[in-house]
Amino acid sequence: MTQAPAPAAFDVCAVGNAIVDVLAPCDPAFLAAQGLTPGSMQLVDADRSAALYAAMAAGVEASGGSAGNTVAGVGSFGGRAAYIGKVADDQLGGVFTHDIHAVGVHFATPPLADAATGVCMINVTPDGQRTMCTFLGAANQLTVADVDADLIGGSQIVYLEGYLFDPAPARAAFEAAAAAAHAAGRKVAITLSDSFVVHRWRAELLQFIEASADIVLANEAELHALFETEDFDHAAAHLGRIVDIAAVTRGAKGSVVFGDGGAERVEVAACPVDKVVDTTGAGDQYAAGFLLGLARGLSLEDAGKLGSLAAAEVIAHWGPRPMTSLEKLAQDAGLRLTPA
């Protein structure tokens, strides 16, 4: 007889790139002058990052990193969240650590000495679209040694950030985290993060998903890149068949959620927003609501509604993390945070 897992100390534990974001407004001409593809994410070195920062308009600094944003959202919903990620023992590393602790997230990964904390330069056009250039710094030096098996085993869902798939040591950390989660009877979720990541590592990502993931989150572009097709229904159905649960976000069209090996399909409407200010963090916050809902045992539809609510909150202001209590917004909207 299979023994039931022990009660979880955390709803979600995320593993990802610990990054501080610098966000600034721009026009399309600035992107063209800098040779940047609108809406893209690219990795840059320290010199390119510094040059771009010098050319950008005045902006704001905010702790970010995709999975870090997600666990901040889980905390805003009143959930119990933990985070594994690498910062340096420098000023920005201190900012990141303070910010994630301030939202109630457990974070105890030792910082690196003689390194720089990762930073992402985000230029936002008037339509809210963000174009990102990321210097990973300490973030991509996460290794298997940083994976706390007890922390992983004490979390209902372990959430892995696709951006961290680039460096081989971090990919090994993914494997270790997934193994520890499954050994403890927990679920493993992964976000594809960016279509450029998918293009670089498509075969390896598919292999990992099929072997180790229970839950996959993606947006429409990432889904098309993963299965090399522009046929949304075909690609979505395929993803739904190879994992237990899949959620695909479609911007203003809402999201499509699959369960039971693709047998269950749920359409979730996007929450209305008066004005889209900055789409940075939209997918991250959708993941926060969706994963918390799953961790709490909600239906796919109710989990998707929490995701849509969180995404709507974050795109209505600058920055990738909630500025209003998501728990209160959910209560005001009549959305449940625990099963009926």
C-alpha positions as CSV (number, residue, x, y, z in Angstrom):
1,M,0.0,0.0,0.0
2,T,1.3,3.4,-1.0
3,Q,1.7,5.7,2.1
4,A,0.1,9.1,1.8
5,P,2.5,12.0,1.9
6,A,2.8,13.9,5.2
7,P,0.9,17.3,5.5
8,A,2.8,19.9,3.5
9,A,4.4,22.9,5.2
10,F,4.2,24.9,2.0
11,D,1.7,25.2,-0.8
12,V,4.3,26.0,-3.4
13,C,8.1,25.9,-3.4
14,A,9.6,27.6,-6.5
15,V,13.1,27.1,-8.0
16,G,14.2,29.9,-10.3
17,N,16.5,32.7,-11.3
18,A,16.7,35.3,-8.6
19,I,16.7,38.6,-10.5
20,V,16.2,42.3,-9.7
21,D,14.2,44.0,-12.5
22,V,14.8,47.5,-13.8
23,L,11.7,48.7,-15.7
24,A,11.5,51.8,-17.9
25,P,9.1,53.2,-20.5
26,C,10.3,53.3,-24.1
27,D,9.0,53.7,-27.7
28,P,9.5,51.3,-30.5
29,A,12.2,53.5,-32.0
30,F,14.3,52.9,-28.9
31,L,14.1,49.1,-29.3
32,A,15.0,49.4,-33.0
33,A,18.0,51.6,-32.1
34,Q,19.2,49.1,-29.6
35,G,18.7,46.1,-32.0
36,L,16.1,44.5,-29.7
37,T,13.2,42.4,-30.9
38,P,9.9,43.7,-29.4
39,G,8.5,41.3,-26.8
40,S,11.6,39.1,-26.6
41,M,13.9,38.0,-23.8
42,Q,17.6,37.7,-24.4
43,L,20.6,36.9,-22.2
44,V,23.3,39.6,-22.2
45,D,26.7,39.9,-20.5
46,A,27.6,42.5,-17.8
47,D,28.9,45.0,-20.3
48,R,25.8,44.9,-22.5
49,S,23.6,45.2,-19.5
50,A,25.4,48.2,-18.2
51,A,25.3,49.9,-21.6
52,L,21.6,49.3,-22.0
53,Y,21.0,50.6,-18.5
54,A,22.8,53.8,-19.4
55,A,20.7,54.3,-22.5
56,M,17.3,53.6,-20.9
57,A,14.9,56.2,-19.6
58,A,14.5,56.7,-15.9
59,G,13.0,53.6,-14.4
60,V,12.1,51.7,-11.2
61,E,13.9,48.7,-9.5
62,A,11.8,45.8,-8.4
63,S,12.7,42.3,-7.2
64,G,11.7,39.9,-9.9
65,G,12.7,36.6,-11.4
66,S,9.8,34.7,-12.9
67,A,9.4,32.1,-10.1
68,G,10.2,34.7,-7.4
69,N,7.3,36.7,-8.7
70,T,5.1,33.7,-8.6
71,V,5.8,32.8,-4.9
72,A,5.3,36.5,-4.1
73,G,1.9,36.1,-5.6
74,V,1.2,32.9,-3.7
75,G,2.1,34.9,-0.5
76,S,-0.3,37.7,-1.5
77,F,-3.1,35.2,-1.7
78,G,-2.4,34.1,1.9
79,G,-0.6,31.0,0.7
80,R,2.5,29.4,2.2
81,A,5.4,29.7,-0.2
82,A,9.1,28.9,-0.3
83,Y,11.8,29.8,-2.8
84,I,15.2,28.4,-3.9
85,G,17.4,30.8,-6.0
86,K,20.9,32.2,-6.0
87,V,21.8,35.9,-5.3
88,A,25.2,37.4,-4.5
89,D,26.3,38.9,-1.3
90,D,25.9,42.5,-2.7
91,Q,23.4,45.4,-2.5
92,L,21.0,44.0,-5.1
93,G,21.1,40.6,-3.4
94,G,20.2,42.2,-0.2
95,V,17.3,44.0,-1.9
96,F,16.0,40.7,-3.3
97,T,16.3,38.9,0.0
98,H,14.5,41.7,1.9
99,D,11.7,41.9,-0.6
100,I,10.9,38.2,-0.7
101,H,11.0,37.9,3.0
102,A,8.7,40.9,3.3
103,V,5.9,39.1,1.4
104,G,6.2,36.1,3.8
105,V,8.2,33.7,1.5
106,H,10.7,31.3,3.0
107,F,14.1,31.9,1.4
108,A,17.3,30.6,2.8
109,T,19.6,29.8,-0.2
110,P,23.1,30.9,0.8
111,P,24.4,33.9,-1.3
112,L,27.5,33.8,-3.4
113,A,30.6,35.8,-2.6
114,D,32.6,37.5,-5.3
115,A,29.7,37.6,-7.8
116,A,27.0,40.0,-8.9
117,T,23.2,39.5,-8.4
118,G,21.3,39.0,-11.6
119,V,19.5,41.9,-13.2
120,C,16.9,42.2,-16.0
121,M,16.6,45.4,-18.0
122,I,12.9,45.7,-19.1
123,N,11.8,48.2,-21.6
124,V,8.0,48.7,-21.8
125,T,6.3,50.2,-24.9
126,P,3.0,52.2,-24.6
127,D,0.9,49.1,-25.3
128,G,2.3,47.4,-22.1
129,Q,4.5,45.0,-24.0
130,R,7.9,44.3,-22.3
131,T,11.3,43.6,-24.0
132,M,13.8,42.0,-21.6
133,C,17.6,41.8,-21.5
134,T,18.9,39.6,-18.7
135,F,22.3,39.5,-17.1
136,L,22.0,36.3,-15.0
137,G,25.0,36.9,-12.7
138,A,24.7,34.7,-9.6
139,A,21.3,33.4,-10.6
140,N,22.6,30.9,-13.1
141,Q,25.1,29.4,-10.6
142,L,22.4,27.4,-8.8
143,T,23.5,23.8,-8.4
144,V,22.3,20.5,-7.0
145,A,23.9,21.5,-3.7
146,D,21.3,24.3,-3.3
147,V,18.3,21.9,-3.6
148,D,17.0,21.4,-0.1
149,A,15.3,18.0,-0.3
150,D,13.5,18.5,3.0
151,L,12.1,21.8,1.8
152,I,11.1,20.3,-1.5
153,G,9.5,17.3,0.2
154,G,7.5,19.6,2.5
155,S,5.9,21.5,-0.4
156,Q,2.6,20.5,-2.0
157,I,3.8,21.6,-5.5
158,V,7.4,22.3,-6.6
159,Y,7.5,24.9,-9.4
160,L,10.4,25.0,-11.8
161,E,11.2,28.1,-13.9
162,G,12.0,27.4,-17.5
163,Y,14.5,30.3,-17.7
164,L,16.8,28.3,-15.4
165,F,17.0,25.5,-18.1
166,D,19.9,27.2,-19.9
167,P,22.9,26.4,-17.6
168,A,23.7,22.6,-17.3
169,P,24.2,22.7,-13.5
170,A,20.8,24.4,-13.0
171,R,19.2,21.7,-15.2
172,A,20.8,19.1,-12.9
173,A,19.2,21.0,-10.0
174,F,15.8,20.6,-11.8
175,E,16.3,16.9,-12.0
176,A,17.2,16.7,-8.3
177,A,14.2,18.9,-7.2
178,A,11.8,16.8,-9.3
179,A,13.2,13.5,-7.9
180,A,12.9,14.8,-4.3
181,A,9.4,16.0,-4.9
182,H,8.2,12.7,-6.4
183,A,10.0,10.7,-3.7
184,A,7.9,12.7,-1.1
185,G,4.7,12.2,-3.1
186,R,4.5,15.8,-4.3
187,K,3.7,17.3,-7.7
188,V,6.2,18.9,-10.1
189,A,5.2,21.9,-12.2
190,I,7.2,23.7,-14.8
191,T,6.7,26.9,-16.7
192,L,8.1,27.2,-20.2
193,S,8.9,30.8,-19.5
194,D,9.8,32.1,-23.0
195,S,9.5,30.9,-26.6
196,F,13.2,31.7,-27.0
197,V,14.0,29.2,-24.2
198,V,11.8,26.6,-25.9
199,H,13.6,27.1,-29.3
200,R,17.0,26.6,-27.6
201,W,16.1,23.5,-25.6
202,R,13.0,22.1,-27.2
203,A,14.0,18.4,-27.3
204,E,15.5,18.5,-23.7
205,L,12.4,20.3,-22.4
206,L,10.0,17.8,-23.9
207,Q,12.1,15.0,-22.5
208,F,12.0,16.5,-19.0
209,I,8.3,17.3,-19.2
210,E,7.4,13.7,-20.3
211,A,9.7,12.1,-17.7
212,S,9.4,14.5,-14.7
213,A,6.6,17.1,-14.9
214,D,3.0,16.7,-13.6
215,I,1.9,20.2,-14.4
216,V,2.9,22.5,-17.2
217,L,2.2,26.2,-17.7
218,A,2.8,28.0,-21.0
219,N,1.6,30.9,-23.1
220,E,0.4,30.5,-26.7
221,A,3.8,31.4,-28.3
222,E,5.7,28.9,-26.0
223,L,3.2,26.2,-26.8
224,H,3.5,26.7,-30.5
225,A,7.3,26.6,-30.2
226,L,7.3,23.4,-28.1
227,F,5.3,21.5,-30.8
228,E,6.5,23.4,-33.8
229,T,3.0,24.2,-35.1
230,E,0.7,27.3,-35.3
231,D,-2.3,25.1,-34.8
232,F,-3.3,26.0,-31.2
233,D,-5.9,23.3,-30.6
234,H,-3.6,20.6,-31.9
235,A,-0.7,21.7,-29.7
236,A,-2.8,22.3,-26.6
237,A,-4.4,18.9,-26.9
238,H,-1.0,17.3,-27.3
239,L,0.3,19.0,-24.2
240,G,-2.8,18.0,-22.3
241,R,-2.1,14.3,-23.2
242,I,1.5,14.2,-21.9
243,V,1.0,15.7,-18.4
244,D,-1.6,15.4,-15.7
245,I,-2.5,19.1,-15.9
246,A,-1.7,21.9,-18.3
247,A,-2.6,25.6,-18.4
248,V,-2.1,27.7,-21.5
249,T,-2.6,31.5,-21.3
250,R,-3.8,33.5,-24.3
251,G,-3.7,37.1,-23.1
252,A,-7.0,38.9,-23.5
253,K,-8.5,35.5,-24.7
254,G,-8.1,34.1,-21.2
255,S,-6.7,30.6,-20.7
256,V,-7.3,27.0,-21.5
257,V,-6.8,24.4,-18.8
258,F,-6.5,20.6,-19.4
259,G,-6.8,17.8,-16.8
260,D,-7.0,14.1,-16.7
261,G,-4.6,13.5,-19.5
262,G,-6.4,16.0,-21.8
263,A,-9.8,14.4,-21.2
264,E,-11.0,17.5,-19.3
265,R,-10.8,20.9,-21.0
266,V,-11.8,24.2,-19.3
267,E,-12.0,27.6,-20.9
268,V,-11.3,30.4,-18.4
269,A,-12.1,34.0,-19.3
270,A,-9.6,36.8,-18.7
271,C,-10.5,39.3,-15.9
272,P,-11.3,42.8,-17.3
273,V,-8.7,45.5,-16.9
274,D,-9.4,49.2,-17.3
275,K,-5.9,49.8,-18.9
276,V,-3.0,47.5,-19.5
277,V,0.0,49.4,-18.1
278,D,2.8,46.7,-18.0
279,T,2.5,43.0,-18.9
280,T,5.6,42.1,-16.9
281,G,4.7,39.3,-14.5
282,A,1.3,38.5,-16.0
283,G,2.2,34.8,-16.6
284,D,4.0,34.6,-13.3
285,Q,0.9,35.8,-11.4
286,Y,-1.4,33.6,-13.3
287,A,0.8,30.7,-12.2
288,A,0.6,32.0,-8.6
289,G,-3.2,31.8,-8.5
290,F,-3.4,28.6,-10.5
291,L,-0.8,26.7,-8.5
292,L,-2.2,27.8,-5.2
293,G,-5.7,26.7,-6.3
294,L,-4.3,23.2,-7.2
295,A,-2.3,23.0,-4.0
296,R,-5.5,23.7,-2.1
297,G,-7.5,21.1,-4.0
298,L,-9.7,23.5,-6.0
299,S,-11.2,22.5,-9.4
300,L,-9.3,23.4,-12.6
301,E,-11.8,26.1,-13.3
302,D,-11.6,27.7,-9.9
303,A,-7.8,27.5,-10.0
304,G,-7.8,29.2,-13.4
305,K,-10.0,32.0,-12.1
306,L,-7.5,32.7,-9.4
307,G,-4.8,32.8,-12.0
308,S,-6.8,35.3,-14.2
309,L,-7.5,37.5,-11.2
310,A,-3.8,37.7,-10.3
311,A,-2.8,38.4,-13.9
312,A,-5.3,41.2,-14.2
313,E,-4.0,42.8,-11.0
314,V,-0.4,42.9,-12.1
315,I,-0.9,44.2,-15.6
316,A,-2.7,47.2,-14.3
317,H,0.4,48.7,-12.7
318,W,4.2,48.9,-13.1
319,G,6.2,46.0,-11.8
320,P,5.9,42.2,-11.7
321,R,4.5,41.6,-8.2
322,P,1.1,42.4,-6.7
323,M,0.5,45.8,-5.2
324,T,-2.9,44.9,-3.8
325,S,-3.7,41.9,-1.6
326,L,-4.7,39.1,-3.9
327,E,-6.4,37.4,-1.0
328,K,-8.7,40.4,-0.5
329,L,-9.4,40.7,-4.3
330,A,-10.4,37.0,-4.4
331,Q,-12.7,37.5,-1.5
332,D,-14.3,40.6,-3.0
333,A,-14.8,38.7,-6.3
334,G,-16.4,35.8,-4.5
335,L,-13.6,33.4,-5.5
336,R,-12.9,30.6,-3.1
337,L,-9.4,29.9,-1.8
338,T,-10.3,26.5,-0.3
339,P,-12.6,23.8,-1.6
340,A,-16.4,24.2,-1.0
